[in-house]
Amino acid sequence: MAQIETLFVDTAHILLAWLTRWGLSREAADLVLLFVQFACLAGIITVNVIVLVWLERRVSGFIQLRLGPNRVGPFGTLQTVADALKLLTKEDIVPSGADRPLFKLAPVLFMTVAVMLYAVLPFGRGMQVVDLNIGLFYFLSLGSLATIALLMAGWGSNNKWSLLGAMRSVAQIISYEIPLVLSLLGVVMIAGSLRLSDIVAAQEKVWFILLQPVAFITYFIAATAELNRAPFDMPEAEQELTAGAYTEYSGMRWALFFLAEYTNLFAVSALAATMFLGGWHGPGLPSWLWIVIKTYGLMLVFMWIRWTFPRIRMDQLMAFNWKVLIPVTLANLMLTGVGVYLAKGVAG
Protein backbone atom coordinates (compact mmCIF):
# COMPACT_ATOMS: atom_id res chain seq x y z
CA MET A 1 0.00 0.00 0.00
CA ALA A 2 2.89 2.36 0.77
CA GLN A 3 4.27 1.83 -2.74
CA ILE A 4 0.88 2.64 -4.29
CA GLU A 5 0.62 5.73 -2.06
CA THR A 6 3.86 7.21 -3.38
CA LEU A 7 3.65 5.78 -6.92
CA PHE A 8 3.33 9.10 -8.77
CA VAL A 9 5.73 11.01 -6.51
CA ASP A 10 8.38 8.26 -6.85
CA THR A 11 7.92 8.26 -10.64
CA ALA A 12 8.56 12.02 -10.73
CA HIS A 13 11.72 11.60 -8.61
CA ILE A 14 13.02 8.82 -10.88
CA LEU A 15 12.41 10.95 -14.00
CA LEU A 16 14.18 13.91 -12.37
CA ALA A 17 17.16 11.69 -11.50
CA TRP A 18 17.38 10.43 -15.10
CA LEU A 19 17.29 13.96 -16.49
CA THR A 20 20.11 15.14 -14.24
CA ARG A 21 22.12 11.99 -15.06
CA TRP A 22 21.85 12.87 -18.75
CA GLY A 23 23.70 16.11 -18.10
CA LEU A 24 20.85 18.57 -17.67
CA SER A 25 21.15 21.21 -14.98
CA ARG A 26 18.74 21.04 -12.06
CA GLU A 27 16.82 24.08 -13.38
CA ALA A 28 16.48 22.55 -16.87
CA ALA A 29 15.46 19.18 -15.39
CA ASP A 30 12.79 20.88 -13.25
CA LEU A 31 11.49 22.67 -16.35
CA VAL A 32 11.27 19.41 -18.34
CA LEU A 33 9.55 17.71 -15.40
CA LEU A 34 7.03 20.56 -15.21
CA PHE A 35 6.29 20.17 -18.94
CA VAL A 36 5.82 16.40 -18.48
CA GLN A 37 3.48 17.04 -15.54
CA PHE A 38 1.33 19.41 -17.59
CA ALA A 39 1.29 16.96 -20.53
CA CYS A 40 0.15 14.15 -18.22
CA LEU A 41 -2.40 16.49 -16.66
CA ALA A 42 -3.82 17.35 -20.09
CA GLY A 43 -4.17 13.65 -20.90
CA ILE A 44 -5.82 12.91 -17.56
CA ILE A 45 -8.24 15.82 -18.03
CA THR A 46 -9.26 14.57 -21.49
CA VAL A 47 -9.86 11.00 -20.29
CA ASN A 48 -11.64 12.31 -17.19
CA VAL A 49 -14.05 14.40 -19.28
CA ILE A 50 -14.86 11.37 -21.44
CA VAL A 51 -15.70 9.41 -18.28
CA LEU A 52 -17.73 12.30 -16.83
CA VAL A 53 -19.84 12.75 -19.96
CA TRP A 54 -20.61 9.02 -20.05
CA LEU A 55 -21.39 9.06 -16.31
CA GLU A 56 -23.74 12.05 -16.59
CA ARG A 57 -25.59 10.40 -19.46
CA ARG A 58 -26.05 7.25 -17.41
CA VAL A 59 -27.18 9.26 -14.36
CA SER A 60 -29.68 11.25 -16.44
CA GLY A 61 -30.97 8.04 -17.98
CA PHE A 62 -31.41 6.46 -14.53
CA ILE A 63 -33.27 9.50 -13.17
CA GLN A 64 -35.49 9.72 -16.26
CA LEU A 65 -36.20 5.96 -16.21
CA ARG A 66 -34.45 5.19 -19.49
CA LEU A 67 -31.32 3.29 -20.46
CA GLY A 68 -28.98 6.05 -21.56
CA PRO A 69 -26.07 5.27 -23.92
CA ASN A 70 -25.84 1.50 -24.44
CA ARG A 71 -24.94 0.83 -28.08
CA VAL A 72 -21.35 1.97 -28.75
CA GLY A 73 -19.00 -0.16 -26.67
CA PRO A 74 -19.86 -2.08 -23.48
CA PHE A 75 -22.55 -0.15 -21.54
CA GLY A 76 -22.14 2.72 -24.01
CA THR A 77 -18.65 3.57 -22.74
CA LEU A 78 -17.39 4.47 -26.22
CA GLN A 79 -20.32 6.77 -27.06
CA THR A 80 -18.39 9.84 -25.88
CA VAL A 81 -15.38 8.83 -27.99
CA ALA A 82 -17.67 8.51 -31.02
CA ASP A 83 -19.13 11.96 -30.30
CA ALA A 84 -15.64 13.43 -30.01
CA LEU A 85 -14.66 11.98 -33.39
CA LYS A 86 -17.87 13.39 -34.87
CA LEU A 87 -17.03 16.88 -33.56
CA LEU A 88 -13.49 16.64 -34.95
CA THR A 89 -14.85 15.97 -38.43
CA LYS A 90 -17.49 18.72 -38.37
CA GLU A 91 -17.02 21.87 -40.42
CA ASP A 92 -15.60 24.83 -38.51
CA ILE A 93 -17.92 27.72 -39.41
CA VAL A 94 -17.17 31.36 -38.60
CA PRO A 95 -20.19 33.69 -39.01
CA SER A 96 -19.74 36.27 -41.75
CA GLY A 97 -20.24 39.24 -39.42
CA ALA A 98 -18.19 37.87 -36.54
CA ASP A 99 -15.13 39.48 -35.01
CA ARG A 100 -12.80 36.69 -36.12
CA PRO A 101 -9.94 37.18 -33.60
CA LEU A 102 -12.33 37.32 -30.61
CA PHE A 103 -14.47 34.49 -31.97
CA LYS A 104 -11.50 32.15 -32.43
CA LEU A 105 -9.64 33.09 -29.24
CA ALA A 106 -12.60 32.76 -26.84
CA PRO A 107 -12.80 28.92 -26.64
CA VAL A 108 -9.00 28.64 -26.38
CA LEU A 109 -8.92 31.11 -23.47
CA PHE A 110 -11.86 29.40 -21.76
CA MET A 111 -10.16 26.00 -21.93
CA THR A 112 -6.74 27.39 -20.94
CA VAL A 113 -8.16 28.96 -17.79
CA ALA A 114 -9.91 25.69 -16.88
CA VAL A 115 -6.69 23.68 -17.22
CA MET A 116 -4.63 26.21 -15.24
CA LEU A 117 -6.90 25.69 -12.24
CA TYR A 118 -5.40 22.23 -11.77
CA ALA A 119 -1.89 23.58 -11.14
CA VAL A 120 -2.55 24.19 -7.42
CA LEU A 121 -5.03 21.40 -6.64
CA PRO A 122 -3.54 18.73 -4.32
CA PHE A 123 -4.33 15.35 -5.88
CA GLY A 124 -2.68 13.50 -3.00
CA ARG A 125 0.04 13.88 -0.40
CA GLY A 126 2.87 15.73 -2.18
CA MET A 127 1.02 15.59 -5.52
CA GLN A 128 0.72 19.21 -6.66
CA VAL A 129 2.18 20.78 -9.76
CA VAL A 130 2.83 23.99 -7.78
CA ASP A 131 2.24 24.37 -4.03
CA LEU A 132 1.65 28.13 -3.88
CA ASN A 133 1.30 29.89 -0.53
CA ILE A 134 -1.65 31.75 -2.11
CA GLY A 135 -3.07 28.69 -3.85
CA LEU A 136 -6.71 29.44 -3.01
CA PHE A 137 -6.34 33.06 -4.17
CA TYR A 138 -4.80 31.80 -7.43
CA PHE A 139 -7.69 29.39 -8.00
CA LEU A 140 -10.40 31.99 -7.38
CA SER A 141 -8.64 34.64 -9.46
CA LEU A 142 -8.33 32.34 -12.47
CA GLY A 143 -11.98 31.41 -12.18
CA SER A 144 -12.87 35.06 -12.71
CA LEU A 145 -11.06 35.11 -16.06
CA ALA A 146 -13.71 32.83 -17.53
CA THR A 147 -16.04 35.83 -17.71
CA ILE A 148 -13.68 37.50 -20.20
CA ALA A 149 -13.74 34.43 -22.48
CA LEU A 150 -17.55 34.29 -22.34
CA LEU A 151 -17.86 37.99 -23.19
CA MET A 152 -15.44 37.50 -26.08
CA ALA A 153 -17.57 34.61 -27.36
CA GLY A 154 -20.81 36.55 -27.06
CA TRP A 155 -19.54 39.78 -28.59
CA GLY A 156 -17.38 38.14 -31.24
CA SER A 157 -20.26 36.01 -32.55
CA ASN A 158 -22.23 39.07 -33.72
CA ASN A 159 -25.43 37.35 -32.60
CA LYS A 160 -27.96 38.88 -30.21
CA TRP A 161 -28.72 35.54 -28.54
CA SER A 162 -25.02 34.86 -28.01
CA LEU A 163 -24.49 38.32 -26.54
CA LEU A 164 -27.51 38.02 -24.25
CA GLY A 165 -26.34 34.60 -23.07
CA ALA A 166 -22.84 35.95 -22.41
CA MET A 167 -24.21 38.92 -20.47
CA ARG A 168 -26.34 36.60 -18.36
CA SER A 169 -23.33 34.38 -17.70
CA VAL A 170 -21.11 37.27 -16.65
CA ALA A 171 -23.78 38.78 -14.37
CA GLN A 172 -24.41 35.40 -12.78
CA ILE A 173 -20.75 34.46 -12.31
CA ILE A 174 -19.72 37.84 -10.86
CA SER A 175 -22.71 37.88 -8.49
CA TYR A 176 -22.25 34.33 -7.20
CA GLU A 177 -18.49 34.75 -6.77
CA ILE A 178 -19.23 36.83 -3.67
CA PRO A 179 -20.94 34.09 -1.59
CA LEU A 180 -18.52 31.51 -2.99
CA VAL A 181 -15.50 33.47 -1.75
CA LEU A 182 -17.16 34.34 1.58
CA SER A 183 -17.97 30.66 2.19
CA LEU A 184 -14.30 29.75 1.72
CA LEU A 185 -12.99 32.56 3.94
CA GLY A 186 -14.36 30.82 7.02
CA VAL A 187 -12.20 27.78 6.24
CA VAL A 188 -9.19 30.05 5.67
CA MET A 189 -9.74 31.68 9.08
CA ILE A 190 -9.78 28.30 10.82
CA ALA A 191 -6.78 26.88 8.90
CA GLY A 192 -4.83 30.16 9.03
CA SER A 193 -3.47 29.76 5.51
CA LEU A 194 -4.31 30.19 1.83
CA ARG A 195 -2.02 27.27 0.90
CA LEU A 196 -4.23 24.34 -0.08
CA SER A 197 -1.83 21.74 1.32
CA ASP A 198 -1.90 23.53 4.71
CA ILE A 199 -5.71 23.55 4.66
CA VAL A 200 -5.75 19.79 4.04
CA ALA A 201 -3.17 19.24 6.81
CA ALA A 202 -5.38 21.21 9.23
CA GLN A 203 -8.18 18.66 8.64
CA GLU A 204 -6.20 15.65 9.83
CA LYS A 205 -8.43 15.24 12.91
CA VAL A 206 -11.66 17.05 11.98
CA TRP A 207 -12.99 17.76 8.49
CA PHE A 208 -14.08 21.34 8.02
CA ILE A 209 -17.52 20.30 6.78
CA LEU A 210 -18.30 19.52 10.44
CA LEU A 211 -17.11 22.97 11.54
CA GLN A 212 -18.51 24.85 8.53
CA PRO A 213 -21.69 23.06 7.36
CA VAL A 214 -23.39 26.32 6.33
CA ALA A 215 -20.31 27.38 4.36
CA PHE A 216 -20.25 24.02 2.55
CA ILE A 217 -23.91 24.32 1.52
CA THR A 218 -23.51 27.92 0.34
CA TYR A 219 -20.32 26.99 -1.54
CA PHE A 220 -22.13 24.16 -3.30
CA ILE A 221 -25.04 26.39 -4.32
CA ALA A 222 -22.75 29.19 -5.50
CA ALA A 223 -20.55 26.72 -7.39
CA THR A 224 -23.61 25.36 -9.19
CA ALA A 225 -24.41 28.88 -10.38
CA GLU A 226 -20.76 29.54 -11.29
CA LEU A 227 -20.76 26.44 -13.48
CA ASN A 228 -24.03 27.48 -15.19
CA ARG A 229 -25.57 24.12 -14.31
CA ALA A 230 -29.27 23.49 -13.71
CA PRO A 231 -31.25 24.80 -11.94
CA PHE A 232 -29.04 27.87 -12.53
CA ASP A 233 -28.46 27.40 -16.27
CA MET A 234 -30.33 30.51 -17.46
CA PRO A 235 -27.38 31.69 -19.63
CA GLU A 236 -27.85 28.54 -21.76
CA ALA A 237 -31.64 28.29 -21.60
CA GLU A 238 -32.31 26.31 -24.79
CA GLN A 239 -35.93 27.42 -25.04
CA GLU A 240 -34.89 31.09 -25.02
CA LEU A 241 -31.29 31.43 -26.20
CA THR A 242 -30.64 28.15 -28.09
CA ALA A 243 -27.14 27.67 -26.61
CA GLY A 244 -26.28 31.02 -25.05
CA ALA A 245 -22.80 32.34 -25.78
CA TYR A 246 -21.99 29.13 -27.71
CA THR A 247 -24.81 29.50 -30.27
CA GLU A 248 -22.60 30.26 -33.29
CA TYR A 249 -19.88 27.72 -32.46
CA SER A 250 -19.50 24.34 -34.12
CA GLY A 251 -16.99 21.53 -34.44
CA MET A 252 -13.88 21.61 -32.32
CA ARG A 253 -14.40 25.16 -31.06
CA TRP A 254 -17.73 24.15 -29.53
CA ALA A 255 -16.06 21.00 -28.18
CA LEU A 256 -13.50 23.18 -26.35
CA PHE A 257 -16.29 24.98 -24.49
CA PHE A 258 -17.90 21.63 -23.69
CA LEU A 259 -14.57 20.19 -22.53
CA ALA A 260 -13.89 23.25 -20.36
CA GLU A 261 -17.28 22.99 -18.63
CA TYR A 262 -16.59 19.46 -17.40
CA THR A 263 -12.99 20.39 -16.59
CA ASN A 264 -14.35 23.18 -14.39
CA LEU A 265 -16.85 20.79 -12.81
CA PHE A 266 -14.05 18.47 -11.70
CA ALA A 267 -11.90 21.39 -10.47
CA VAL A 268 -14.71 22.92 -8.40
CA SER A 269 -15.56 19.52 -6.90
CA ALA A 270 -11.89 18.83 -6.12
CA LEU A 271 -11.63 22.21 -4.39
CA ALA A 272 -14.70 21.38 -2.27
CA ALA A 273 -13.13 18.03 -1.33
CA THR A 274 -9.91 19.85 -0.41
CA MET A 275 -11.54 22.63 1.61
CA PHE A 276 -14.34 20.75 3.39
CA LEU A 277 -13.92 16.96 3.10
CA GLY A 278 -10.39 16.53 4.42
CA GLY A 279 -8.62 16.39 1.06
CA TRP A 280 -6.46 13.30 0.88
CA HIS A 281 -7.16 12.19 4.47
CA GLY A 282 -8.93 8.86 4.87
CA PRO A 283 -8.32 5.35 6.22
CA GLY A 284 -6.69 2.52 4.33
CA LEU A 285 -6.62 3.78 0.76
CA PRO A 286 -3.87 5.83 -0.96
CA SER A 287 -4.23 9.60 -0.57
CA TRP A 288 -4.76 10.21 -4.30
CA LEU A 289 -7.56 7.64 -4.38
CA TRP A 290 -9.37 9.39 -1.53
CA ILE A 291 -9.31 12.66 -3.48
CA VAL A 292 -10.76 10.90 -6.53
CA ILE A 293 -13.52 9.22 -4.49
CA LYS A 294 -14.56 12.44 -2.74
CA THR A 295 -14.43 14.48 -5.94
CA TYR A 296 -16.51 12.00 -7.93
CA GLY A 297 -18.99 11.77 -5.07
CA LEU A 298 -19.52 15.54 -5.19
CA MET A 299 -19.84 15.48 -8.98
CA LEU A 300 -22.56 12.85 -8.71
CA VAL A 301 -24.46 15.26 -6.45
CA PHE A 302 -24.04 18.01 -9.07
CA MET A 303 -25.43 15.63 -11.70
CA TRP A 304 -28.32 14.56 -9.49
CA ILE A 305 -29.28 18.21 -8.89
CA ARG A 306 -29.06 19.02 -12.61
CA TRP A 307 -31.49 16.30 -13.65
CA THR A 308 -33.87 16.69 -10.70
CA PHE A 309 -34.69 20.38 -10.21
CA PRO A 310 -36.38 22.71 -12.74
CA ARG A 311 -34.73 25.85 -14.07
CA ILE A 312 -35.55 29.04 -12.16
CA ARG A 313 -36.09 32.52 -13.58
CA MET A 314 -33.22 34.98 -13.92
CA ASP A 315 -34.75 37.46 -11.45
CA GLN A 316 -35.24 34.67 -8.90
CA LEU A 317 -31.65 33.58 -9.42
CA MET A 318 -30.21 37.03 -8.71
CA ALA A 319 -32.61 37.80 -5.86
CA PHE A 320 -31.72 34.53 -4.12
CA ASN A 321 -28.04 35.46 -4.28
CA TRP A 322 -28.28 39.04 -2.98
CA LYS A 323 -31.11 38.51 -0.48
CA VAL A 324 -30.27 35.06 0.89
CA LEU A 325 -26.83 33.66 0.08
CA ILE A 326 -24.71 36.77 0.72
CA PRO A 327 -26.35 37.62 4.10
CA VAL A 328 -26.04 33.98 5.20
CA THR A 329 -22.35 33.77 4.25
CA LEU A 330 -21.61 37.11 5.94
CA ALA A 331 -23.30 35.92 9.14
CA ASN A 332 -21.40 32.63 8.98
CA LEU A 333 -18.13 34.51 8.49
CA MET A 334 -18.81 36.73 11.51
CA LEU A 335 -19.64 33.74 13.70
CA THR A 336 -16.52 31.93 12.48
CA GLY A 337 -14.38 34.96 13.37
CA VAL A 338 -15.85 35.07 16.87
CA GLY A 339 -15.33 31.33 17.27
CA VAL A 340 -11.70 31.47 16.12
CA TYR A 341 -11.02 34.42 18.47
CA LEU A 342 -12.56 32.61 21.45
CA ALA A 343 -10.72 29.38 20.60
CA LYS A 344 -7.38 31.20 20.54
CA GLY A 345 -8.23 32.86 23.86
CA VAL A 346 -9.01 29.50 25.48
CA ALA A 347 -5.88 27.92 24.00
CA GLY A 348 -3.77 30.51 25.58
C-alpha positions as CSV (number, residue, x, y, z in Angstrom):
1,M,0.0,0.0,0.0
2,A,2.9,2.4,0.8
3,Q,4.3,1.8,-2.7
4,I,0.9,2.6,-4.3
5,E,0.6,5.7,-2.1
6,T,3.9,7.2,-3.4
7,L,3.6,5.8,-6.9
8,F,3.3,9.1,-8.8
9,V,5.7,11.0,-6.5
10,D,8.4,8.3,-6.8
11,T,7.9,8.3,-10.6
12,A,8.6,12.0,-10.7
13,H,11.7,11.6,-8.6
14,I,13.0,8.8,-10.9
15,L,12.4,11.0,-14.0
16,L,14.2,13.9,-12.4
17,A,17.2,11.7,-11.5
18,W,17.4,10.4,-15.1
19,L,17.3,14.0,-16.5
20,T,20.1,15.1,-14.2
21,R,22.1,12.0,-15.1
22,W,21.9,12.9,-18.8
23,G,23.7,16.1,-18.1
24,L,20.8,18.6,-17.7
25,S,21.2,21.2,-15.0
26,R,18.7,21.0,-12.1
27,E,16.8,24.1,-13.4
28,A,16.5,22.5,-16.9
29,A,15.5,19.2,-15.4
30,D,12.8,20.9,-13.3
31,L,11.5,22.7,-16.4
32,V,11.3,19.4,-18.3
33,L,9.5,17.7,-15.4
34,L,7.0,20.6,-15.2
35,F,6.3,20.2,-18.9
36,V,5.8,16.4,-18.5
37,Q,3.5,17.0,-15.5
38,F,1.3,19.4,-17.6
39,A,1.3,17.0,-20.5
40,C,0.1,14.1,-18.2
41,L,-2.4,16.5,-16.7
42,A,-3.8,17.3,-20.1
43,G,-4.2,13.6,-20.9
44,I,-5.8,12.9,-17.6
45,I,-8.2,15.8,-18.0
46,T,-9.3,14.6,-21.5
47,V,-9.9,11.0,-20.3
48,N,-11.6,12.3,-17.2
49,V,-14.0,14.4,-19.3
50,I,-14.9,11.4,-21.4
51,V,-15.7,9.4,-18.3
52,L,-17.7,12.3,-16.8
53,V,-19.8,12.8,-20.0
54,W,-20.6,9.0,-20.0
55,L,-21.4,9.1,-16.3
56,E,-23.7,12.0,-16.6
57,R,-25.6,10.4,-19.5
58,R,-26.1,7.3,-17.4
59,V,-27.2,9.3,-14.4
60,S,-29.7,11.2,-16.4
61,G,-31.0,8.0,-18.0
62,F,-31.4,6.5,-14.5
63,I,-33.3,9.5,-13.2
64,Q,-35.5,9.7,-16.3
65,L,-36.2,6.0,-16.2
66,R,-34.5,5.2,-19.5
67,L,-31.3,3.3,-20.5
68,G,-29.0,6.1,-21.6
69,P,-26.1,5.3,-23.9
70,N,-25.8,1.5,-24.4
71,R,-24.9,0.8,-28.1
72,V,-21.3,2.0,-28.7
73,G,-19.0,-0.2,-26.7
74,P,-19.9,-2.1,-23.5
75,F,-22.6,-0.1,-21.5
76,G,-22.1,2.7,-24.0
77,T,-18.6,3.6,-22.7
78,L,-17.4,4.5,-26.2
79,Q,-20.3,6.8,-27.1
80,T,-18.4,9.8,-25.9
81,V,-15.4,8.8,-28.0
82,A,-17.7,8.5,-31.0
83,D,-19.1,12.0,-30.3
84,A,-15.6,13.4,-30.0
85,L,-14.7,12.0,-33.4
86,K,-17.9,13.4,-34.9
87,L,-17.0,16.9,-33.6
88,L,-13.5,16.6,-34.9
89,T,-14.8,16.0,-38.4
90,K,-17.5,18.7,-38.4
91,E,-17.0,21.9,-40.4
92,D,-15.6,24.8,-38.5
93,I,-17.9,27.7,-39.4
94,V,-17.2,31.4,-38.6
95,P,-20.2,33.7,-39.0
96,S,-19.7,36.3,-41.8
97,G,-20.2,39.2,-39.4
98,A,-18.2,37.9,-36.5
99,D,-15.1,39.5,-35.0
100,R,-12.8,36.7,-36.1
101,P,-9.9,37.2,-33.6
102,L,-12.3,37.3,-30.6
103,F,-14.5,34.5,-32.0
104,K,-11.5,32.1,-32.4
105,L,-9.6,33.1,-29.2
106,A,-12.6,32.8,-26.8
107,P,-12.8,28.9,-26.6
108,V,-9.0,28.6,-26.4
109,L,-8.9,31.1,-23.5
110,F,-11.9,29.4,-21.8
111,M,-10.2,26.0,-21.9
112,T,-6.7,27.4,-20.9
113,V,-8.2,29.0,-17.8
114,A,-9.9,25.7,-16.9
115,V,-6.7,23.7,-17.2
116,M,-4.6,26.2,-15.2
117,L,-6.9,25.7,-12.2
118,Y,-5.4,22.2,-11.8
119,A,-1.9,23.6,-11.1
120,V,-2.5,24.2,-7.4
121,L,-5.0,21.4,-6.6
122,P,-3.5,18.7,-4.3
123,F,-4.3,15.3,-5.9
124,G,-2.7,13.5,-3.0
125,R,0.0,13.9,-0.4
126,G,2.9,15.7,-2.2
127,M,1.0,15.6,-5.5
128,Q,0.7,19.2,-6.7
129,V,2.2,20.8,-9.8
130,V,2.8,24.0,-7.8
131,D,2.2,24.4,-4.0
132,L,1.6,28.1,-3.9
133,N,1.3,29.9,-0.5
134,I,-1.7,31.8,-2.1
135,G,-3.1,28.7,-3.9
136,L,-6.7,29.4,-3.0
137,F,-6.3,33.1,-4.2
138,Y,-4.8,31.8,-7.4
139,F,-7.7,29.4,-8.0
140,L,-10.4,32.0,-7.4
141,S,-8.6,34.6,-9.5
142,L,-8.3,32.3,-12.5
143,G,-12.0,31.4,-12.2
144,S,-12.9,35.1,-12.7
145,L,-11.1,35.1,-16.1
146,A,-13.7,32.8,-17.5
147,T,-16.0,35.8,-17.7
148,I,-13.7,37.5,-20.2
149,A,-13.7,34.4,-22.5
150,L,-17.5,34.3,-22.3
151,L,-17.9,38.0,-23.2
152,M,-15.4,37.5,-26.1
153,A,-17.6,34.6,-27.4
154,G,-20.8,36.5,-27.1
155,W,-19.5,39.8,-28.6
156,G,-17.4,38.1,-31.2
157,S,-20.3,36.0,-32.5
158,N,-22.2,39.1,-33.7
159,N,-25.4,37.3,-32.6
160,K,-28.0,38.9,-30.2
161,W,-28.7,35.5,-28.5
162,S,-25.0,34.9,-28.0
163,L,-24.5,38.3,-26.5
164,L,-27.5,38.0,-24.2
165,G,-26.3,34.6,-23.1
166,A,-22.8,36.0,-22.4
167,M,-24.2,38.9,-20.5
168,R,-26.3,36.6,-18.4
169,S,-23.3,34.4,-17.7
170,V,-21.1,37.3,-16.6
171,A,-23.8,38.8,-14.4
172,Q,-24.4,35.4,-12.8
173,I,-20.7,34.5,-12.3
174,I,-19.7,37.8,-10.9
175,S,-22.7,37.9,-8.5
176,Y,-22.2,34.3,-7.2
177,E,-18.5,34.8,-6.8
178,I,-19.2,36.8,-3.7
179,P,-20.9,34.1,-1.6
180,L,-18.5,31.5,-3.0
181,V,-15.5,33.5,-1.7
182,L,-17.2,34.3,1.6
183,S,-18.0,30.7,2.2
184,L,-14.3,29.8,1.7
185,L,-13.0,32.6,3.9
186,G,-14.4,30.8,7.0
187,V,-12.2,27.8,6.2
188,V,-9.2,30.0,5.7
189,M,-9.7,31.7,9.1
190,I,-9.8,28.3,10.8
191,A,-6.8,26.9,8.9
192,G,-4.8,30.2,9.0
193,S,-3.5,29.8,5.5
194,L,-4.3,30.2,1.8
195,R,-2.0,27.3,0.9
196,L,-4.2,24.3,-0.1
197,S,-1.8,21.7,1.3
198,D,-1.9,23.5,4.7
199,I,-5.7,23.6,4.7
200,V,-5.7,19.8,4.0
201,A,-3.2,19.2,6.8
202,A,-5.4,21.2,9.2
203,Q,-8.2,18.7,8.6
204,E,-6.2,15.6,9.8
205,K,-8.4,15.2,12.9
206,V,-11.7,17.0,12.0
207,W,-13.0,17.8,8.5
208,F,-14.1,21.3,8.0
209,I,-17.5,20.3,6.8
210,L,-18.3,19.5,10.4
211,L,-17.1,23.0,11.5
212,Q,-18.5,24.9,8.5
213,P,-21.7,23.1,7.4
214,V,-23.4,26.3,6.3
215,A,-20.3,27.4,4.4
216,F,-20.3,24.0,2.6
217,I,-23.9,24.3,1.5
218,T,-23.5,27.9,0.3
219,Y,-20.3,27.0,-1.5
220,F,-22.1,24.2,-3.3
221,I,-25.0,26.4,-4.3
222,A,-22.8,29.2,-5.5
223,A,-20.5,26.7,-7.4
224,T,-23.6,25.4,-9.2
225,A,-24.4,28.9,-10.4
226,E,-20.8,29.5,-11.3
227,L,-20.8,26.4,-13.5
228,N,-24.0,27.5,-15.2
229,R,-25.6,24.1,-14.3
230,A,-29.3,23.5,-13.7
231,P,-31.2,24.8,-11.9
232,F,-29.0,27.9,-12.5
233,D,-28.5,27.4,-16.3
234,M,-30.3,30.5,-17.5
235,P,-27.4,31.7,-19.6
236,E,-27.8,28.5,-21.8
237,A,-31.6,28.3,-21.6
238,E,-32.3,26.3,-24.8
239,Q,-35.9,27.4,-25.0
240,E,-34.9,31.1,-25.0
241,L,-31.3,31.4,-26.2
242,T,-30.6,28.2,-28.1
243,A,-27.1,27.7,-26.6
244,G,-26.3,31.0,-25.0
245,A,-22.8,32.3,-25.8
246,Y,-22.0,29.1,-27.7
247,T,-24.8,29.5,-30.3
248,E,-22.6,30.3,-33.3
249,Y,-19.9,27.7,-32.5
250,S,-19.5,24.3,-34.1
251,G,-17.0,21.5,-34.4
252,M,-13.9,21.6,-32.3
253,R,-14.4,25.2,-31.1
254,W,-17.7,24.1,-29.5
255,A,-16.1,21.0,-28.2
256,L,-13.5,23.2,-26.4
257,F,-16.3,25.0,-24.5
258,F,-17.9,21.6,-23.7
259,L,-14.6,20.2,-22.5
260,A,-13.9,23.3,-20.4
261,E,-17.3,23.0,-18.6
262,Y,-16.6,19.5,-17.4
263,T,-13.0,20.4,-16.6
264,N,-14.3,23.2,-14.4
265,L,-16.9,20.8,-12.8
266,F,-14.1,18.5,-11.7
267,A,-11.9,21.4,-10.5
268,V,-14.7,22.9,-8.4
269,S,-15.6,19.5,-6.9
270,A,-11.9,18.8,-6.1
271,L,-11.6,22.2,-4.4
272,A,-14.7,21.4,-2.3
273,A,-13.1,18.0,-1.3
274,T,-9.9,19.9,-0.4
275,M,-11.5,22.6,1.6
276,F,-14.3,20.7,3.4
277,L,-13.9,17.0,3.1
278,G,-10.4,16.5,4.4
279,G,-8.6,16.4,1.1
280,W,-6.5,13.3,0.9
281,H,-7.2,12.2,4.5
282,G,-8.9,8.9,4.9
283,P,-8.3,5.4,6.2
284,G,-6.7,2.5,4.3
285,L,-6.6,3.8,0.8
286,P,-3.9,5.8,-1.0
287,S,-4.2,9.6,-0.6
288,W,-4.8,10.2,-4.3
289,L,-7.6,7.6,-4.4
290,W,-9.4,9.4,-1.5
291,I,-9.3,12.7,-3.5
292,V,-10.8,10.9,-6.5
293,I,-13.5,9.2,-4.5
294,K,-14.6,12.4,-2.7
295,T,-14.4,14.5,-5.9
296,Y,-16.5,12.0,-7.9
297,G,-19.0,11.8,-5.1
298,L,-19.5,15.5,-5.2
299,M,-19.8,15.5,-9.0
300,L,-22.6,12.9,-8.7
301,V,-24.5,15.3,-6.5
302,F,-24.0,18.0,-9.1
303,M,-25.4,15.6,-11.7
304,W,-28.3,14.6,-9.5
305,I,-29.3,18.2,-8.9
306,R,-29.1,19.0,-12.6
307,W,-31.5,16.3,-13.6
308,T,-33.9,16.7,-10.7
309,F,-34.7,20.4,-10.2
310,P,-36.4,22.7,-12.7
311,R,-34.7,25.8,-14.1
312,I,-35.6,29.0,-12.2
313,R,-36.1,32.5,-13.6
314,M,-33.2,35.0,-13.9
315,D,-34.8,37.5,-11.4
316,Q,-35.2,34.7,-8.9
317,L,-31.7,33.6,-9.4
318,M,-30.2,37.0,-8.7
319,A,-32.6,37.8,-5.9
320,F,-31.7,34.5,-4.1
321,N,-28.0,35.5,-4.3
322,W,-28.3,39.0,-3.0
323,K,-31.1,38.5,-0.5
324,V,-30.3,35.1,0.9
325,L,-26.8,33.7,0.1
326,I,-24.7,36.8,0.7
327,P,-26.4,37.6,4.1
328,V,-26.0,34.0,5.2
329,T,-22.4,33.8,4.2
330,L,-21.6,37.1,5.9
331,A,-23.3,35.9,9.1
332,N,-21.4,32.6,9.0
333,L,-18.1,34.5,8.5
334,M,-18.8,36.7,11.5
335,L,-19.6,33.7,13.7
336,T,-16.5,31.9,12.5
337,G,-14.4,35.0,13.4
338,V,-15.8,35.1,16.9
339,G,-15.3,31.3,17.3
340,V,-11.7,31.5,16.1
341,Y,-11.0,34.4,18.5
342,L,-12.6,32.6,21.5
343,A,-10.7,29.4,20.6
344,K,-7.4,31.2,20.5
345,G,-8.2,32.9,23.9
346,V,-9.0,29.5,25.5
347,A,-5.9,27.9,24.0
348,G,-3.8,30.5,25.6
